[in-house]
Amino acid sequence: MNDTLYRLLDHDAGELPQAAPLNETEVTEIMKRFKEDNKTNSAKRRRISVRRKLIVSAAAAVIAAASLPAMTAFGSGTAYYLLYNIAPSVAQTFKPVQQTCEDNGFEMTVISAERKGSEASVYLAMHDTTGSSPDGEYDLYDSYRINVPKDMTGHCSFSDYDADTHTAYFVVHLETMDGSEMPEDKVTFFVTEMLMGKKNYNEELDGIDLGSMARDADTVSIDEIDGFETYQDISEVQGLGFLPDSDTPISTPAEGVSVRNIGYADGALHILTKYDNTRETDNHGFISLVDKNGKEIYGDVCSYYKGDHKDCYVEQIIPVEYERLAEYTLHGDFTISQAHITGDWQVTFPLE
């Protein structure tokens, strides 16, 4: 195992040095890093306005005059975010080490980290202290943020879920943008949301007989759909015919997914599917026509919301000859989440 691999749990979490004024050498080093942070920013950042100059000057004055307890106050709240936006390297210097935090029944812990060359990998755990979380994959739902001392690229991905301990594991990968050595400094990782128990369903849809489908289904325009809103270019869907929603679903292939209507119109098979509460579940998927040789046809898609913007409706329009419908079966591929949680989790750890 690489020598730089360390178990952060063996360290004394949150331990800070005794309070003492900064000496001249420390102030000089901090001011040097402060200036480097601003010099290495983009050209846009270098064109500092009068207001920005005042902020930078004020921050520099605080750094030069403050004692260590005053500087560690930058480790949380507004002061930290202000300093991080001006001088990330300095802000991370004074961010207290905290390898474990808990909120809303989940404990986030940094298990290990490996630094090698221009890259670093961090292993994180999200443990359900209540023991009630569902099995399946977990997703931080793009709610994470990574604060680093210099310009880097980074991402976080799901690794594994231990059903016995109700713990989800994630891997954070970091890489310096210029290919330089990964600095021995502190990284802060924030999370505010998590999807739990994600499952995938890939199967044939039962109970739908394509061979007995009527040739000309009733359709409506987008003006007749109450509260119609879409993120697509409205010109692409204006003038198209859409299936009306039904009171009773034709098929429910997965929890939170229902086929609301299906019909043939304007030379294509239309399929209307509803994905429940997508803002908190990220439920999504698609339905395809599959022939006897396994070839799939997908067609075009229009996604839209109604008034409350809660549920997502997806109309698939698959061009196919009406006389050949009986030669196909419908297959669905859906991803659903069983639960959603919000919180305020953040850990800070050194890369040594």
C-alpha positions in Angstrom: 0.0 0.0 0.0 1.3 3.5 -0.8 3.1 5.2 2.0 0.9 8.3 1.7 -2.2 6.2 2.5 -3.3 7.1 6.0 -6.2 6.3 8.3 -7.6 9.6 9.3 -9.7 8.0 12.1 -6.4 7.3 13.9 -5.8 11.1 14.3 -7.4 13.1 17.1 -10.3 14.8 15.2 -10.6 18.6 15.7 -7.4 18.9 17.7 -6.1 22.5 17.5 -2.8 24.1 18.7 -2.8 26.3 21.8 -3.8 29.9 21.3 -0.9 32.1 20.5 -0.2 35.2 18.4 1.2 34.7 15.0 4.9 35.3 14.8 6.6 37.3 12.0 7.6 34.2 10.0 4.0 32.8 10.1 2.6 36.2 9.0 5.2 36.4 6.2 4.3 32.9 4.9 0.6 33.6 5.0 0.9 36.9 3.2 3.0 35.2 0.6 0.4 32.5 0.0 -2.3 35.2 0.0 -0.6 37.1 -2.8 0.0 33.9 -4.8 -3.7 33.0 -4.6 -4.6 36.3 -6.2 -1.8 36.2 -8.8 -2.8 32.7 -10.0 -6.4 33.5 -10.5 -7.8 34.1 -13.9 -7.4 37.4 -15.8 -11.0 38.3 -14.8 -10.1 37.9 -11.1 -7.0 40.1 -11.5 -9.1 43.0 -12.7 -10.2 43.8 -9.2 -12.7 46.6 -8.6 -12.3 49.2 -5.9 -14.8 47.3 -3.7 -12.7 44.1 -4.2 -9.5 46.0 -3.3 -11.1 47.2 -0.1 -12.1 43.6 0.8 -8.7 42.2 0.0 -7.0 45.0 2.0 -9.3 44.3 4.9 -8.7 40.6 4.8 -4.9 41.1 4.6 -5.1 43.5 7.6 -6.9 40.8 9.6 -4.3 38.2 8.7 -1.4 40.4 9.7 -2.9 41.4 13.0 -4.9 38.4 14.3 -4.0 35.9 16.9 -4.5 32.2 16.1 -7.9 31.9 17.7 -9.2 34.8 15.6 -7.9 33.2 12.5 -9.5 29.8 13.3 -12.8 31.6 13.4 -12.5 31.8 9.6 -13.0 28.0 9.7 -16.8 28.3 9.7 -19.6 30.6 8.6 -19.5 33.7 6.5 -15.9 34.7 7.4 -14.6 31.4 6.0 -16.5 31.7 2.7 -15.4 35.3 2.3 -11.8 34.4 2.8 -12.0 31.3 0.6 -13.3 33.4 -2.3 -10.4 35.9 -1.9 -7.6 33.5 -1.0 -8.5 29.8 -0.9 -5.0 28.7 0.2 -5.1 30.9 3.3 -8.7 30.0 4.1 -7.9 26.2 4.0 -4.9 26.8 6.2 -7.1 28.0 9.0 -10.0 25.6 8.4 -10.0 23.3 11.5 -9.5 19.6 10.8 -12.8 17.7 11.3 -12.9 14.2 9.9 -16.4 13.3 11.2 -19.7 15.1 11.4 -23.4 14.1 11.9 -26.7 15.6 10.9 -30.2 14.3 10.4 -29.3 10.7 11.5 -26.3 10.3 9.1 -22.6 10.5 10.1 -20.1 11.4 7.4 -16.5 10.2 8.0 -13.3 10.5 6.1 -11.9 6.9 6.2 -8.7 7.2 4.2 -6.9 9.3 1.6 -4.2 8.7 -0.9 -2.0 11.4 -2.5 0.1 10.4 -5.5 1.7 12.8 -7.9 -0.8 15.3 -9.2 -3.8 13.2 -8.0 -5.5 12.3 -4.7 -8.3 9.9 -3.8 -10.4 10.1 -0.7 -12.7 7.4 0.8 -15.8 8.7 2.6 -18.5 6.9 4.5 -22.1 8.0 5.1 -23.4 5.9 8.0 -27.1 5.8 9.0 -27.1 5.9 12.8 -30.8 5.0 12.9 -30.3 1.7 10.9 -33.4 2.4 8.8 -31.9 3.3 5.4 -33.0 1.3 2.4 -30.6 -1.0 0.4 -29.4 0.0 -3.0 -27.1 2.6 -4.5 -26.7 6.1 -2.9 -26.2 9.4 -4.7 -25.1 12.8 -3.4 -27.4 14.3 -6.0 -24.9 16.9 -7.2 -25.2 18.6 -3.9 -21.5 18.2 -2.9 -18.9 20.9 -3.0 -15.1 20.6 -2.7 -13.0 23.4 -1.4 -9.3 23.1 -2.2 -6.2 25.3 -1.6 -5.4 25.6 -5.4 -7.0 25.1 -8.8 -8.1 21.5 -9.2 -10.6 19.3 -10.9 -12.6 16.9 -8.8 -15.6 14.6 -8.6 -17.3 12.2 -6.3 -18.8 8.8 -7.1 -20.7 6.1 -5.3 -18.6 3.1 -4.4 -20.5 0.6 -2.3 -23.3 0.0 0.3 -23.0 -2.2 3.3 -26.4 -3.4 4.3 -25.2 -4.9 7.6 -23.9 -1.6 8.9 -26.2 0.7 6.9 -23.2 2.6 5.4 -22.7 4.0 2.0 -19.2 4.6 0.7 -18.0 7.2 -1.8 -14.8 8.0 -3.5 -13.6 11.6 -4.1 -11.0 12.1 -6.9 -8.9 15.2 -7.1 -6.3 16.3 -9.7 -4.3 19.5 -10.0 -5.3 21.4 -13.2 -1.7 22.2 -14.2 -0.4 18.7 -13.5 1.8 19.9 -10.6 2.3 17.9 -7.4 -0.8 17.6 -5.2 -0.1 20.0 -2.3 0.1 18.8 1.3 -2.8 20.9 2.5 -6.4 20.6 3.7 -9.5 19.8 1.7 -13.1 20.6 2.8 -15.9 18.5 1.5 -19.6 19.6 1.8 -22.8 17.7 1.2 -26.4 18.9 1.5 -28.6 16.2 -0.1 -28.5 12.4 -0.7 -30.7 10.0 -2.6 -31.0 6.6 -0.9 -31.7 3.1 -2.1 -31.5 3.8 -5.9 -32.6 0.8 -8.0 -32.7 0.1 -11.7 -35.5 -1.8 -13.5 -35.0 -3.2 -17.0 -37.8 -5.4 -18.1 -40.6 -6.0 -20.6 -43.8 -4.0 -19.9 -46.7 -6.4 -19.4 -50.4 -5.8 -20.1 -50.0 -3.6 -23.2 -51.1 -5.2 -26.5 -49.6 -3.2 -29.3 -51.4 -5.3 -31.9 -54.9 -4.1 -30.9 -54.1 -0.4 -30.6 -56.4 2.1 -32.3 -54.9 3.8 -35.3 -55.8 7.4 -34.5 -55.4 8.3 -30.8 -56.8 11.5 -29.4 -54.2 14.2 -28.9 -54.0 17.7 -27.4 -51.8 20.7 -28.0 -49.5 22.1 -25.3 -51.9 24.9 -24.9 -54.5 22.4 -23.6 -52.2 20.9 -21.0 -52.8 22.8 -17.7 -49.6 24.5 -16.5 -47.4 23.1 -19.3 -43.7 23.9 -18.7 -40.6 22.4 -20.4 -36.9 23.1 -20.4 -36.8 22.2 -24.1 -37.0 24.8 -26.9 -40.7 25.6 -27.1 -40.4 25.9 -30.9 -39.5 22.2 -31.1 -42.8 21.1 -29.4 -45.2 23.8 -30.6 -47.7 22.2 -33.0 -47.1 18.6 -31.8 -49.9 16.5 -30.6 -49.6 15.1 -27.1 -51.6 12.3 -25.4 -53.9 13.5 -22.6 -53.2 12.3 -19.1 -55.5 9.6 -17.8 -57.0 9.1 -14.3 -55.8 5.5 -14.1 -52.3 4.4 -15.1 -52.1 1.7 -17.8 -49.0 0.2 -16.2 -46.8 0.7 -13.2 -43.5 -0.8 -14.1 -41.7 0.6 -11.0 -42.5 2.4 -7.8 -43.0 6.1 -8.7 -43.2 5.3 -12.5 -46.5 4.9 -14.3 -47.5 4.7 -18.0 -50.4 7.2 -18.2 -51.4 6.8 -21.8 -50.4 5.1 -25.1 -51.7 5.5 -28.6 -50.8 5.8 -32.3 -51.1 9.2 -34.0 -49.4 11.0 -36.9 -47.4 8.0 -38.0 -45.8 7.3 -34.6 -46.4 5.5 -31.4 -46.9 7.9 -28.5 -46.2 6.8 -24.9 -46.9 9.1 -21.9 -45.0 8.2 -18.7 -45.2 10.0 -15.4 -42.2 10.1 -12.9 -43.3 11.0 -9.4 -41.7 13.8 -7.4 -38.6 14.0 -9.5 -37.2 17.0 -7.5 -36.7 14.6 -4.5 -36.3 11.3 -6.2 -34.6 11.9 -9.6 -36.7 9.1 -11.0 -36.1 8.8 -14.7 -36.0 6.3 -17.5 -37.2 5.5 -21.0 -39.3 3.0 -22.9 -38.3 1.4 -26.2 -39.8 -0.7 -28.9 -38.0 -4.0 -29.3 -38.3 -6.3 -32.3 -37.8 -10.1 -32.3 -34.1 -9.7 -33.0 -33.6 -7.5 -30.0 -33.2 -4.2 -31.9 -34.5 -1.2 -30.0 -36.2 1.9 -31.3 -36.4 5.0 -29.1 -37.7 7.9 -31.1 -38.0 11.5 -29.8 -38.7 12.7 -26.3 -40.5 15.7 -24.8 -40.3 16.2 -21.0 -42.6 18.6 -19.3 -44.0 19.6 -15.9 -47.4 20.9 -14.8 -48.4 23.6 -12.4 -46.6 22.5 -9.2 -43.4 21.4 -11.0 -43.3 18.2 -8.9 -43.9 15.3 -11.2 -42.3 15.0 -14.6 -44.2 13.8 -17.7 -42.3 12.3 -20.6 -43.9 11.8 -24.0 -42.0 9.5 -26.3 -42.8 9.7 -30.0 -41.5 6.6 -31.8 -41.9 6.6 -35.6 -43.1 3.1 -36.7 -45.5 1.7 -39.3 -48.9 1.0 -37.7 -49.1 -2.4 -39.5 -45.9 -3.5 -37.8 -46.8 -2.7 -34.2 -47.7 -6.3 -33.4 -44.1 -7.3 -34.3 -42.7 -5.3 -31.3 -42.8 -5.5 -27.5 -42.3 -2.6 -25.1 -39.2 -2.6 -22.8 -38.6 -0.2 -19.9 -35.4 1.0 -18.3 -36.1 2.9 -15.1 -34.0 4.3 -12.2 -35.8 5.2 -9.0 -34.8 6.3 -5.5 -36.6 5.0 -2.4 -35.8 8.0 -0.1 -34.3 11.5 -0.1 -32.6 13.3 2.8 -31.2 16.8 3.3 -28.7 18.0 5.8 -25.5 19.9 6.4 -22.4 17.7 6.4 -18.9 18.9 6.0 -15.5 17.4 6.8 -12.0 18.9 6.6 -8.9 16.7 6.3 -5.2 17.1 5.4 -3.5 15.6 2.4 -0.2 14.6 3.8 
